[in-house]
Amino acid sequence: MSPVISQSPEVLSRLDALAAKLGVAANYLWAVLVRQAYVEAVGALLFLVVVHLATRYALRIWRHGRDKGWHQGEYGLPFEMGTAIGMLMLGVCWIVAVVQVVCGVQNVLNPEYFALHQVLDALK
């Protein structure tokens, strides 16, 4: 068991209670939660890659439409509105992706804290 868990009898007793509810050993539960920190970090990085690829694709479509003159004439307003809405949505996705990556890096740097946080949340 990690040093964080072995120093706190209260957390150890809560972890044992949670493990008993789930029907597994506390050591196994702790190891799974520590590994989950790495899994969540990888998931955040994959989400960042997807957002990056979506942004590149959206910019490619926008440039193609601009070169074809879609921003002028009868399709001008819908093209500009679609561009604005799409860029707003991608901006929100970028913010979420960056926050997730930061949290994922924090989880990788200190997976025991992540596991402890998960245990305490499960026992609330």
N, CA, C and O atoms as a printed pandas DataFrame, in Angstrom:
     atom_number atom_name residue_name chain_id  residue_number  x_coord  y_coord  z_coord
0              1         N          MET        A               1    0.843   -1.168    0.000
1              2        CA          MET        A               1    0.000    0.000    0.000
2              3         C          MET        A               1    0.896    1.241    0.000
3              4         O          MET        A               1    2.026    1.180    0.486
4              5         N          SER        A               2    0.424    2.336   -0.522
5              6        CA          SER        A               2    1.256    3.533   -0.644
6              7         C          SER        A               2    1.454    4.197    0.721
7              8         O          SER        A               2    0.697    3.928    1.654
8              9         N          PRO        A               3    2.469    5.064    0.844
9             10        CA          PRO        A               3    2.716    5.744    2.106
10            11         C          PRO        A               3    1.558    6.634    2.545
11            12         O          PRO        A               3    1.319    6.791    3.742
12            13         N          VAL        A               4    0.837    7.218    1.587
13            14        CA          VAL        A               4   -0.268    8.105    1.944
14            15         C          VAL        A               4   -1.349    7.320    2.684
15            16         O          VAL        A               4   -1.872    7.778    3.699
16            17         N          ILE        A               5   -1.672    6.163    2.182
17            18        CA          ILE        A               5   -2.737    5.358    2.771
18            19         C          ILE        A               5   -2.317    4.776    4.110
19            20         O          ILE        A               5   -3.127    4.716    5.035
20            21         N          SER        A               6   -1.061    4.345    4.232
21            22        CA          SER        A               6   -0.634    3.687    5.465
22            23         C          SER        A               6   -0.511    4.675    6.624
23            24         O          SER        A               6   -0.475    4.244    7.777
24            25         N          GLN        A               7   -0.447    5.971    6.368
25            26        CA          GLN        A               7   -0.283    6.955    7.430
26            27         C          GLN        A               7   -1.619    7.422    8.002
27            28         O          GLN        A               7   -1.637    8.077    9.044
28            29         N          SER        A               8   -2.700    7.114    7.372
29            30        CA          SER        A               8   -3.992    7.603    7.835
30            31         C          SER        A               8   -4.913    6.432    8.154
31            32         O          SER        A               8   -5.461    5.813    7.242
32            33         N          PRO        A               9   -5.092    6.120    9.436
33            34        CA          PRO        A               9   -5.969    4.999    9.782
34            35         C          PRO        A               9   -7.429    5.237    9.399
35            36         O          PRO        A               9   -8.153    4.293    9.082
36            37         N          GLU        A              10   -7.860    6.503    9.427
37            38        CA          GLU        A              10   -9.242    6.800    9.051
38            39         C          GLU        A              10   -9.485    6.473    7.580
39            40         O          GLU        A              10  -10.493    5.856    7.235
40            41         N          VAL        A              11   -8.553    6.893    6.709
41            42        CA          VAL        A              11   -8.696    6.614    5.281
42            43         C          VAL        A              11   -8.609    5.116    5.043
43            44         O          VAL        A              11   -9.347    4.576    4.219
44            45         N          LEU        A              12   -7.715    4.437    5.755
45            46        CA          LEU        A              12   -7.576    2.989    5.603
46            47         C          LEU        A              12   -8.871    2.273    6.014
47            48         O          LEU        A              12   -9.296    1.324    5.354
48            49         N          SER        A              13   -9.481    2.724    7.085
49            50        CA          SER        A              13  -10.736    2.087    7.512
50            51         C          SER        A              13  -11.850    2.355    6.501
51            52         O          SER        A              13  -12.674    1.478    6.242
52            53         N          ARG        A              14  -11.880    3.545    5.936
53            54        CA          ARG        A              14  -12.887    3.852    4.913
54            55         C          ARG        A              14  -12.652    3.032    3.652
55            56         O          ARG        A              14  -13.594    2.542    3.031
56            57         N          LEU        A              15  -11.384    2.889    3.284
57            58        CA          LEU        A              15  -11.057    2.085    2.105
58            59         C          LEU        A              15  -11.444    0.632    2.346
59            60         O          LEU        A              15  -11.968   -0.022    1.445
60            61         N          ASP        A              16  -11.193    0.114    3.554
61            62        CA          ASP        A              16  -11.597   -1.252    3.873
62            63         C          ASP        A              16  -13.112   -1.408    3.807
63            64         O          ASP        A              16  -13.616   -2.432    3.344
64            65         N          ALA        A              17  -13.839   -0.386    4.273
65            66        CA          ALA        A              17  -15.301   -0.443    4.220
66            67         C          ALA        A              17  -15.801   -0.452    2.782
67            68         O          ALA        A              17  -16.712   -1.205    2.437
68            69         N          LEU        A              18  -15.202    0.385    1.951
69            70        CA          LEU        A              18  -15.586    0.424    0.548
70            71         C          LEU        A              18  -15.236   -0.892   -0.137
71            72         O          LEU        A              18  -16.025   -1.412   -0.926
72            73         N          ALA        A              19  -14.061   -1.428    0.159
73            74        CA          ALA        A              19  -13.654   -2.699   -0.432
74            75         C          ALA        A              19  -14.589   -3.825    0.003
75            76         O          ALA        A              19  -14.906   -4.711   -0.791
76            77         N          ALA        A              20  -15.029   -3.793    1.251
77            78        CA          ALA        A              20  -15.958   -4.814    1.739
78            79         C          ALA        A              20  -17.294   -4.717    1.009
79            80         O          ALA        A              20  -17.902   -5.737    0.686
80            81         N          LYS        A              21  -17.752   -3.491    0.748
81            82        CA          LYS        A              21  -19.001   -3.312    0.011
82            83         C          LYS        A              21  -18.892   -3.881   -1.401
83            84         O          LYS        A              21  -19.841   -4.466   -1.923
84            85         N          LEU        A              22  -17.721   -3.701   -2.009
85            86        CA          LEU        A              22  -17.512   -4.168   -3.382
86            87         C          LEU        A              22  -17.094   -5.635   -3.443
87            88         O          LEU        A              22  -17.135   -6.244   -4.512
88            89         N          GLY        A              23  -16.697   -6.202   -2.318
89            90        CA          GLY        A              23  -16.288   -7.600   -2.285
90            91         C          GLY        A              23  -14.888   -7.841   -2.817
91            92         O          GLY        A              23  -14.609   -8.916   -3.348
92            93         N          VAL        A              24  -13.999   -6.859   -2.685
93            94        CA          VAL        A              24  -12.609   -7.017   -3.125
94            95         C          VAL        A              24  -11.688   -6.618   -1.988
95            96         O          VAL        A              24  -12.129   -6.060   -0.983
96            97         N          ALA        A              25  -10.393   -6.911   -2.153
97            98        CA          ALA        A              25   -9.404   -6.521   -1.151
98            99         C          ALA        A              25   -9.085   -5.038   -1.287
99           100         O          ALA        A              25   -9.145   -4.482   -2.384
100          101         N          ALA        A              26   -8.747   -4.402   -0.175
101          102        CA          ALA        A              26   -8.448   -2.964   -0.184
102          103         C          ALA        A              26   -7.213   -2.675   -1.031
103          104         O          ALA        A              26   -7.169   -1.667   -1.736
104          105         N          ASN        A              27   -6.203   -3.554   -0.967
105          106        CA          ASN        A              27   -4.997   -3.341   -1.776
106          107         C          ASN        A              27   -5.320   -3.358   -3.266
107          108         O          ASN        A              27   -4.792   -2.547   -4.028
108          109         N          TYR        A              28   -6.178   -4.271   -3.677
109          110        CA          TYR        A              28   -6.567   -4.358   -5.082
110          111         C          TYR        A              28   -7.329   -3.098   -5.492
111          112         O          TYR        A              28   -7.078   -2.532   -6.556
112          113         N          LEU        A              29   -8.249   -2.669   -4.653
113          114        CA          LEU        A              29   -9.029   -1.465   -4.948
114          115         C          LEU        A              29   -8.124   -0.252   -5.084
115          116         O          LEU        A              29   -8.305    0.564   -5.988
116          117         N          TRP        A              30   -7.154   -0.130   -4.195
117          118        CA          TRP        A              30   -6.228    1.003   -4.244
118          119         C          TRP        A              30   -5.411    0.971   -5.531
119          120         O          TRP        A              30   -5.231    2.005   -6.175
120          121         N          ALA        A              31   -4.913   -0.209   -5.913
121          122        CA          ALA        A              31   -4.111   -0.325   -7.142
122          123         C          ALA        A              31   -4.937    0.033   -8.377
123          124         O          ALA        A              31   -4.430    0.667   -9.303
124          125         N          VAL        A              32   -6.189   -0.367   -8.389
125          126        CA          VAL        A              32   -7.065   -0.040   -9.522
126          127         C          VAL        A              32   -7.290    1.467   -9.602
127          128         O          VAL        A              32   -7.263    2.041  -10.691
128          129         N          LEU        A              33   -7.509    2.100   -8.473
129          130        CA          LEU        A              33   -7.735    3.542   -8.475
130          131         C          LEU        A              33   -6.491    4.315   -8.899
131          132         O          LEU        A              33   -6.601    5.333   -9.583
132          133         N          VAL        A              34   -5.313    3.847   -8.503
133          134        CA          VAL        A              34   -4.077    4.517   -8.927
134          135         C          VAL        A              34   -3.895    4.362  -10.432
135          136         O          VAL        A              34   -3.502    5.316  -11.103
136          137         N          ARG        A              35   -4.172    3.177  -10.975
137          138        CA          ARG        A              35   -4.065    2.972  -12.432
138          139         C          ARG        A              35   -5.085    3.821  -13.181
139          140         O          ARG        A              35   -4.827    4.273  -14.296
140          141         N          GLN        A              36   -6.241    4.036  -12.566
141          142        CA          GLN        A              36   -7.286    4.829  -13.221
142          143         C          GLN        A              36   -6.833    6.271  -13.461
143          144         O          GLN        A              36   -7.292    6.910  -14.407
144          145         N          ALA        A              37   -5.950    6.780  -12.628
145          146        CA          ALA        A              37   -5.428    8.138  -12.839
146          147         C          ALA        A              37   -4.724    8.234  -14.184
147          148         O          ALA        A              37   -4.875    9.225  -14.899
148          149         N          TYR        A              38   -3.955    7.209  -14.530
149          150        CA          TYR        A              38   -3.257    7.209  -15.814
150          151         C          TYR        A              38   -4.244    7.052  -16.972
151          152         O          TYR        A              38   -4.075    7.669  -18.024
152          153         N          VAL        A              39   -5.254    6.243  -16.779
153          154        CA          VAL        A              39   -6.256    6.034  -17.827
154          155         C          VAL        A              39   -6.998    7.331  -18.119
155          156         O          VAL        A              39   -7.252    7.652  -19.280
156          157         N          GLU        A              40   -7.343    8.068  -17.088
157          158        CA          GLU        A              40   -8.043    9.338  -17.308
158          159         C          GLU        A              40   -7.152   10.364  -17.999
159          160         O          GLU        A              40   -7.635   11.171  -18.793
160          161         N          ALA        A              41   -5.863   10.339  -17.705
161          162        CA          ALA        A              41   -4.939   11.261  -18.374
162          163         C          ALA        A              41   -4.841   10.935  -19.859
163          164         O          ALA        A              41   -4.822   11.842  -20.691
164          165         N          VAL        A              42   -4.780    9.664  -20.195
165          166        CA          VAL        A              42   -4.724    9.255  -21.603
166          167         C          VAL        A              42   -6.022    9.645  -22.314
167          168         O          VAL        A              42   -5.999   10.109  -23.454
168          169         N          GLY        A              43   -7.145    9.453  -21.635
169          170        CA          GLY        A              43   -8.425    9.864  -22.223
170          171         C          GLY        A              43   -8.478   11.353  -22.498
171          172         O          GLY        A              43   -9.010   11.779  -23.524
172          173         N          ALA        A              44   -7.931   12.148  -21.592
173          174        CA          ALA        A              44   -7.901   13.605  -21.799
174          175         C          ALA        A              44   -7.024   13.964  -22.989
175          176         O          ALA        A              44   -7.370   14.848  -23.773
176          177         N          LEU        A              45   -5.899   13.289  -23.127
177          178        CA          LEU        A              45   -5.026   13.556  -24.279
178          179         C          LEU        A              45   -5.695   13.158  -25.587
179          180         O          LEU        A              45   -5.562   13.860  -26.589
180          181         N          LEU        A              46   -6.408   12.046  -25.589
181          182        CA          LEU        A              46   -7.129   11.643  -26.799
182          183         C          LEU        A              46   -8.215   12.657  -27.157
183          184         O          LEU        A              46   -8.421   12.955  -28.333
184          185         N          PHE        A              47   -8.900   13.181  -26.163
185          186        CA          PHE        A              47   -9.911   14.207  -26.422
186          187         C          PHE        A              47   -9.259   15.456  -27.020
187          188         O          PHE        A              47   -9.812   16.072  -27.931
188          189         N          LEU        A              48   -8.094   15.826  -26.511
189          190        CA          LEU        A              48   -7.368   16.974  -27.052
190          191         C          LEU        A              48   -6.995   16.741  -28.516
191          192         O          LEU        A              48   -7.096   17.657  -29.333
192          193         N          VAL        A              49   -6.570   15.541  -28.847
193          194        CA          VAL        A              49   -6.221   15.219  -30.236
194          195         C          VAL        A              49   -7.460   15.311  -31.129
195          196         O          VAL        A              49   -7.384   15.838  -32.239
196          197         N          VAL        A              50   -8.589   14.807  -30.658
197          198        CA          VAL        A              50   -9.830   14.870  -31.449
198          199         C          VAL        A              50  -10.245   16.320  -31.680
199          200         O          VAL        A              50  -10.644   16.682  -32.787
200          201         N          VAL        A              51  -10.152   17.146  -30.649
201          202        CA          VAL        A              51  -10.509   18.560  -30.802
202          203         C          VAL        A              51   -9.555   19.241  -31.785
203          204         O          VAL        A              51   -9.978   20.064  -32.597
204          205         N          HIS        A              52   -8.276   18.898  -31.708
205          206        CA          HIS        A              52   -7.298   19.474  -32.640
206          207         C          HIS        A              52   -7.643   19.087  -34.079
207          208         O          HIS        A              52   -7.631   19.936  -34.971
208          209         N          LEU        A              53   -7.951   17.808  -34.306
209          210        CA          LEU        A              53   -8.294   17.358  -35.654
210          211         C          LEU        A              53   -9.593   17.996  -36.145
211          212         O          LEU        A              53   -9.702   18.353  -37.318
212          213         N          ALA        A              54  -10.572   18.141  -35.261
213          214        CA          ALA        A              54  -11.830   18.789  -35.639
214          215         C          ALA        A              54  -11.591   20.251  -36.008
215          216         O          ALA        A              54  -12.213   20.769  -36.936
216          217         N          THR        A              55  -10.702   20.909  -35.291
217          218        CA          THR        A              55  -10.390   22.309  -35.590
218          219         C          THR        A              55   -9.709   22.429  -36.951
219          220         O          THR        A              55  -10.030   23.317  -37.741
220          221         N          ARG        A              56   -8.768   21.529  -37.213
221          222        CA          ARG        A              56   -8.093   21.557  -38.524
222          223         C          ARG        A              56   -9.090   21.322  -39.656
223          224         O          ARG        A              56   -9.032   21.995  -40.686
224          225         N          TYR        A              57  -10.004   20.372  -39.470
225          226        CA          TYR        A              57  -11.004   20.074  -40.488
226          227         C          TYR        A              57  -11.953   21.256  -40.687
227          228         O          TYR        A              57  -12.291   21.593  -41.822
228          229         N          ALA        A              58  -12.383   21.882  -39.602
229          230        CA          ALA        A              58  -13.284   23.032  -39.700
230          231         C          ALA        A              58  -12.598   24.200  -40.420
231          232         O          ALA        A              58  -13.215   24.881  -41.238
232          233         N          LEU        A              59  -11.332   24.420  -40.109
233          234        CA          LEU        A              59  -10.602   25.490  -40.803
234          235         C          LEU        A              59  -10.436   25.181  -42.281
235          236         O          LEU        A              59  -10.492   26.083  -43.117
236          237         N          ARG        A              60  -10.232   23.916  -42.606
237          238        CA          ARG        A              60  -10.113   23.531  -44.022
238          239         C          ARG        A              60  -11.425   23.810  -44.760
239          240         O          ARG        A              60  -11.411   24.341  -45.870
240          241         N          ILE        A              61  -12.551   23.454  -44.149
241          242        CA          ILE        A              61  -13.856   23.712  -44.771
242          243         C          ILE        A              61  -14.093   25.209  -44.902
243          244         O          ILE        A              61  -14.590   25.671  -45.929
244          245         N          TRP        A              62  -13.741   25.969  -43.871
245          246        CA          TRP        A              62  -13.945   27.415  -43.910
246          247         C          TRP        A              62  -13.107   28.049  -45.028
247          248         O          TRP        A              62  -13.600   28.893  -45.776
248          249         N          ARG        A              63  -11.837   27.635  -45.136
249          250        CA          ARG        A              63  -10.982   28.185  -46.199
250          251         C          ARG        A              63  -11.526   27.828  -47.580
251          252         O          ARG        A              63  -11.517   28.658  -48.488
252          253         N          HIS        A              64  -11.998   26.595  -47.735
253          254        CA          HIS        A              64  -12.570   26.166  -49.010
254          255         C          HIS        A              64  -13.796   27.018  -49.354
255          256         O          HIS        A              64  -13.947   27.462  -50.492
256          257         N          GLY        A              65  -14.667   27.244  -48.369
257          258        CA          GLY        A              65  -15.854   28.067  -48.602
258          259         C          GLY        A              65  -15.497   29.501  -48.922
259          260         O          GLY        A              65  -16.122   30.127  -49.778
260          261         N          ARG        A              66  -14.487   30.030  -48.234
261          262        CA          ARG        A              66  -14.067   31.401  -48.498
262          263         C          ARG        A              66  -13.494   31.511  -49.916
263          264         O          ARG        A              66  -13.765   32.480  -50.625
264          265         N          ASP        A              67  -12.705   30.520  -50.323
265          266        CA          ASP        A              67  -12.124   30.548  -51.667
266          267         C          ASP        A              67  -13.193   30.406  -52.753
267          268         O          ASP        A              67  -13.043   30.959  -53.843
268          269         N          LYS        A              68  -14.258   29.677  -52.466
269          270        CA          LYS        A              68  -15.346   29.487  -53.428
270          271         C          LYS        A              68  -16.322   30.663  -53.429
271          272         O          LYS        A              68  -17.208   30.733  -54.280
272          273         N          GLY        A              69  -16.164   31.577  -52.488
273          274        CA          GLY        A              69  -17.030   32.747  -52.436
274          275         C          GLY        A              69  -18.336   32.511  -51.698
275          276         O          GLY        A              69  -19.308   33.233  -51.922
276          277         N          TRP        A              70  -18.380   31.516  -50.823
277          278        CA          TRP        A              70  -19.610   31.218  -50.095
278          279         C          TRP        A              70  -19.978   32.329  -49.119
279          280         O          TRP        A              70  -21.131   32.426  -48.699
280          281         N          HIS        A              71  -19.021   33.161  -48.758
281          282        CA          HIS        A              71  -19.307   34.225  -47.800
282          283         C          HIS        A              71  -19.939   35.445  -48.473
283          284         O          HIS        A              71  -20.228   36.438  -47.806
284          285         N          GLN        A              72  -20.153   35.378  -49.777
285          286        CA          GLN        A              72  -20.767   36.479  -50.502
286          287         C          GLN        A              72  -22.085   36.013  -51.100
287          288         O          GLN        A              72  -22.313   34.812  -51.246
288          289         N          GLY        A              73  -22.924   36.924  -51.435
289          290        CA          GLY        A              73  -24.174   36.584  -52.121
290          291         C          GLY        A              73  -25.228   36.027  -51.190
291          292         O          GLY        A              73  -25.278   36.363  -50.007
292          293         N          GLU        A              74  -26.079   35.158  -51.751
293          294        CA          GLU        A              74  -27.222   34.655  -50.994
294          295         C          GLU        A              74  -26.827   33.712  -49.860
295          296         O          GLU        A              74  -27.594   33.553  -48.910
296          297         N          TYR        A              75  -25.662   33.087  -49.931
297          298        CA          TYR        A              75  -25.219   32.186  -48.869
298          299         C          TYR        A              75  -24.299   32.871  -47.862
299          300         O          TYR        A              75  -23.751   32.219  -46.973
300          301         N          GLY        A              76  -24.135   34.155  -47.997
301          302        CA          GLY        A              76  -23.208   34.882  -47.151
302          303         C          GLY        A              76  -23.543   34.828  -45.672
303          304         O          GLY        A              76  -22.700   34.462  -44.853
304          305         N          LEU        A              77  -24.775   35.194  -45.327
305          306        CA          LEU        A              77  -25.169   35.212  -43.913
306          307         C          LEU        A              77  -25.159   33.811  -43.300
307          308         O          LEU        A              77  -24.595   33.645  -42.218
308          309         N          PRO        A              78  -25.757   32.788  -43.937
309          310        CA          PRO        A              78  -25.688   31.455  -43.325
310          311         C          PRO        A              78  -24.256   30.946  -43.175
311          312         O          PRO        A              78  -23.931   30.284  -42.190
312          313         N          PHE        A              79  -23.401   31.253  -44.152
313          314        CA          PHE        A              79  -22.010   30.810  -44.067
314          315         C          PHE        A              79  -21.305   31.483  -42.898
315          316         O          PHE        A              79  -20.590   30.826  -42.142
316          317         N          GLU        A              80  -21.500   32.776  -42.747
317          318        CA          GLU        A              80  -20.858   33.502  -41.650
318          319         C          GLU        A              80  -21.431   33.087  -40.298
319          320         O          GLU        A              80  -20.691   32.962  -39.322
320          321         N          MET        A              81  -22.756   32.871  -40.235
321          322        CA          MET        A              81  -23.360   32.424  -38.978
322          323         C          MET        A              81  -22.871   31.028  -38.612
323          324         O          MET        A              81  -22.550   30.760  -37.454
324          325         N          GLY        A              82  -22.817   30.146  -39.599
325          326        CA          GLY        A              82  -22.307   28.796  -39.351
326          327         C          GLY        A              82  -20.860   28.812  -38.898
327          328         O          GLY        A              82  -20.459   28.042  -38.025
328          329         N          THR        A              83  -20.078   29.702  -39.506
329          330        CA          THR        A              83  -18.683   29.834  -39.107
330          331         C          THR        A              83  -18.579   30.325  -37.667
331          332         O          THR        A              83  -17.790   29.797  -36.883
332          333         N          ALA        A              84  -19.366   31.324  -37.322
333          334        CA          ALA        A              84  -19.313   31.875  -35.964
334          335         C          ALA        A              84  -19.755   30.838  -34.933
335          336         O          ALA        A              84  -19.111   30.688  -33.895
336          337         N          ILE        A              85  -20.834   30.128  -35.205
337          338        CA          ILE        A              85  -21.319   29.116  -34.266
338          339         C          ILE        A              85  -20.321   27.973  -34.149
339          340         O          ILE        A              85  -20.048   27.491  -33.050
340          341         N          GLY        A              86  -19.784   27.545  -35.266
341          342        CA          GLY        A              86  -18.787   26.469  -35.245
342          343         C          GLY        A              86  -17.535   26.851  -34.484
343          344         O          GLY        A              86  -17.010   26.051  -33.709
344          345         N          MET        A              87  -17.054   28.051  -34.695
345          346        CA          MET        A              87  -15.855   28.498  -33.981
346          347         C          MET        A              87  -16.123   28.655  -32.489
347          348         O          MET        A              87  -15.246   28.382  -31.670
348          349         N          LEU        A              88  -17.326   29.093  -32.132
349          350        CA          LEU        A              88  -17.692   29.191  -30.716
350          351         C          LEU        A              88  -17.714   27.806  -30.067
351          352         O          LEU        A              88  -17.211   27.622  -28.958
352          353         N          MET        A              89  -18.299   26.842  -30.766
353          354        CA          MET        A              89  -18.337   25.475  -30.240
354          355         C          MET        A              89  -16.925   24.892  -30.105
355          356         O          MET        A              89  -16.612   24.244  -29.106
356          357         N          LEU        A              90  -16.093   25.119  -31.092
357          358        CA          LEU        A              90  -14.716   24.628  -31.014
358          359         C          LEU        A              90  -13.940   25.329  -29.903
359          360         O          LEU        A              90  -13.097   24.715  -29.249
360          361         N          GLY        A              91  -14.220   26.602  -29.692
361          362        CA          GLY        A              91  -13.563   27.310  -28.599
362          363         C          GLY        A              91  -13.914   26.711  -27.243
363          364         O          GLY        A              91  -13.044   26.551  -26.386
364          365         N          VAL        A              92  -15.181   26.382  -27.051
365          366        CA          VAL        A              92  -15.601   25.738  -25.802
366          367         C          VAL        A              92  -14.937   24.364  -25.674
367          368         O          VAL        A              92  -14.484   23.991  -24.592
368          369         N          CYS        A              93  -14.882   23.623  -26.768
369          370        CA          CYS        A              93  -14.220   22.310  -26.737
370          371         C          CYS        A              93  -12.740   22.442  -26.391
371          372         O          CYS        A              93  -12.203   21.612  -25.659
372          373         N          TRP        A              94  -12.078   23.466  -26.904
373          374        CA          TRP        A              94  -10.665   23.674  -26.574
374          375         C          TRP        A              94  -10.487   23.977  -25.089
375          376         O          TRP        A              94   -9.560   23.472  -24.457
376          377         N          ILE        A              95  -11.364   24.793  -24.540
377          378        CA          ILE        A              95  -11.266   25.111  -23.110
378          379         C          ILE        A              95  -11.440   23.844  -22.280
379          380         O          ILE        A              95  -10.672   23.594  -21.350
380          381         N          VAL        A              96  -12.455   23.042  -22.619
381          382        CA          VAL        A              96  -12.687   21.795  -21.885
382          383         C          VAL        A              96  -11.495   20.855  -22.039
383          384         O          VAL        A              96  -11.075   20.229  -21.067
384          385         N          ALA        A              97  -10.948   20.751  -23.248
385          386        CA          ALA        A              97   -9.819   19.852  -23.488
386          387         C          ALA        A              97   -8.592   20.273  -22.688
387          388         O          ALA        A              97   -7.909   19.428  -22.110
388          389         N          VAL        A              98   -8.312   21.560  -22.650
389          390        CA          VAL        A              98   -7.146   22.038  -21.899
390          391         C          VAL        A              98   -7.320   21.786  -20.405
391          392         O          VAL        A              98   -6.375   21.378  -19.731
392          393         N          VAL        A              99   -8.518   22.026  -19.886
393          394        CA          VAL        A              99   -8.771   21.766  -18.457
394          395         C          VAL        A              99   -8.611   20.281  -18.164
395          396         O          VAL        A              99   -8.019   19.909  -17.151
396          397         N          GLN        A             100   -9.136   19.428  -19.045
397          398        CA          GLN        A             100   -8.998   17.988  -18.833
398          399         C          GLN        A             100   -7.540   17.543  -18.874
399          400         O          GLN        A             100   -7.131   16.699  -18.077
400          401         N          VAL        A             101   -6.764   18.091  -19.780
401          402        CA          VAL        A             101   -5.351   17.708  -19.867
402          403         C          VAL        A             101   -4.606   18.162  -18.617
403          404         O          VAL        A             101   -3.776   17.420  -18.091
404          405         N          VAL        A             102   -4.888   19.359  -18.138
405          406        CA          VAL        A             102   -4.239   19.835  -16.914
406          407         C          VAL        A             102   -4.581   18.920  -15.740
407          408         O          VAL        A             102   -3.703   18.547  -14.962
408          409         N          CYS        A             103   -5.849   18.563  -15.616
409          410        CA          CYS        A             103   -6.258   17.647  -14.539
410          411         C          CYS        A             103   -5.625   16.276  -14.733
411          412         O          CYS        A             103   -5.216   15.639  -13.762
412          413         N          GLY        A             104   -5.541   15.822  -15.969
413          414        CA          GLY        A             104   -4.910   14.531  -16.240
414          415         C          GLY        A             104   -3.433   14.518  -15.879
415          416         O          GLY        A             104   -2.934   13.532  -15.337
416          417         N          VAL        A             105   -2.732   15.604  -16.176
417          418        CA          VAL        A             105   -1.315   15.700  -15.806
418          419         C          VAL        A             105   -1.177   15.710  -14.288
419          420         O          VAL        A             105   -0.271   15.078  -13.744
420          421         N          GLN        A             106   -2.060   16.416  -13.606
421          422        CA          GLN        A             106   -2.021   16.413  -12.139
422          423         C          GLN        A             106   -2.276   15.012  -11.597
423          424         O          GLN        A             106   -1.647   14.605  -10.620
424          425         N          ASN        A             107   -3.189   14.270  -12.216
425          426        CA          ASN        A             107   -3.458   12.905  -11.779
426          427         C          ASN        A             107   -2.253   11.999  -11.988
427          428         O          ASN        A             107   -1.977   11.132  -11.158
428          429         N          VAL        A             108   -1.535   12.192  -13.089
429          430        CA          VAL        A             108   -0.352   11.367  -13.353
430          431         C          VAL        A             108    0.779   11.730  -12.398
431          432         O          VAL        A             108    1.513   10.853  -11.944
432          433         N          LEU        A             109    0.921   13.001  -12.095
433          434        CA          LEU        A             109    1.990   13.415  -11.192
434          435         C          LEU        A             109    1.740   12.962   -9.758
435          436         O          LEU        A             109    2.693   12.740   -9.011
436          437         N          ASN        A             110    0.483   12.822   -9.362
437          438        CA          ASN        A             110    0.167   12.401   -8.005
438          439         C          ASN        A             110   -1.035   11.452   -8.030
439          440         O          ASN        A             110   -2.132   11.845   -7.633
440          441         N          PRO        A             111   -0.848   10.209   -8.490
441          442        CA          PRO        A             111   -1.976    9.299   -8.616
442          443         C          PRO        A             111   -2.571    8.873   -7.269
443          444         O          PRO        A             111   -3.747    8.513   -7.197
444          445         N          GLU        A             112   -1.765    8.912   -6.204
445          446        CA          GLU        A             112   -2.300    8.541   -4.897
446          447         C          GLU        A             112   -3.347    9.546   -4.423
447          448         O          GLU        A             112   -4.355    9.168   -3.824
448          449         N          TYR        A             113   -3.105   10.816   -4.693
449          450        CA          TYR        A             113   -4.093   11.827   -4.327
450          451         C          TYR        A             113   -5.388   11.605   -5.108
451          452         O          TYR        A             113   -6.481   11.710   -4.552
452          453         N          PHE        A             114   -5.257   11.301   -6.383
453          454        CA          PHE        A             114   -6.437   11.019   -7.199
454          455         C          PHE        A             114   -7.211    9.841   -6.615
455          456         O          PHE        A             114   -8.435    9.901   -6.491
456          457         N          ALA        A             115   -6.502    8.771   -6.257
457          458        CA          ALA        A             115   -7.157    7.584   -5.696
458          459         C          ALA        A             115   -7.829    7.917   -4.368
459          460         O          ALA        A             115   -8.954    7.486   -4.113
460          461         N          LEU        A             116   -7.148    8.674   -3.531
461          462        CA          LEU        A             116   -7.718    9.067   -2.248
462          463         C          LEU        A             116   -8.973    9.907   -2.446
463          464         O          LEU        A             116   -9.964    9.735   -1.736
464          465         N          HIS        A             117   -8.924   10.804   -3.405
465          466        CA          HIS        A             117  -10.069   11.649   -3.703
466          467         C          HIS        A             117  -11.247   10.806   -4.177
467          468         O          HIS        A             117  -12.390   11.067   -3.801
468          469         N          GLN        A             118  -10.976    9.810   -4.990
469          470        CA          GLN        A             118  -12.024    8.921   -5.476
470          471         C          GLN        A             118  -12.661    8.118   -4.336
471          472         O          GLN        A             118  -13.877    7.931   -4.295
472          473         N          VAL        A             119  -11.821    7.652   -3.422
473          474        CA          VAL        A             119  -12.334    6.899   -2.273
474          475         C          VAL        A             119  -13.233    7.791   -1.412
475          476         O          VAL        A             119  -14.326    7.388   -1.013
476          477         N          LEU        A             120  -12.767    8.982   -1.140
477          478        CA          LEU        A             120  -13.550    9.883   -0.282
478          479         C          LEU        A             120  -14.857   10.298   -0.960
479          480         O          LEU        A             120  -15.885   10.435   -0.296
480          481         N          ASP        A             121  -14.818   10.497   -2.282
481          482        CA          ASP        A             121  -16.056   10.820   -3.013
482          483         C          ASP        A             121  -17.032    9.661   -2.985
483          484         O          ASP        A             121  -18.243    9.866   -2.896
484          485         N          ALA        A             122  -16.514    8.447   -3.061
485          486        CA          ALA        A             122  -17.391    7.270   -3.075
486          487         C          ALA        A             122  -18.050    7.070   -1.717
487          488         O          ALA        A             122  -19.131    6.486   -1.634
488          489         N          LEU        A             123  -17.418    7.542   -0.664
489          490        CA          LEU        A             123  -17.948    7.324    0.681
490          491         C          LEU        A             123  -18.830    8.472    1.177
491          492         O          LEU        A             123  -19.341    8.411    2.295
492          493         N          LYS        A             124  -19.014    9.494    0.385
493          494        CA          LYS        A             124  -19.860   10.623    0.805
494          495         C          LYS        A             124  -21.313   10.223    0.858
495          496         O          LYS        A             124  -22.168   11.044    1.191
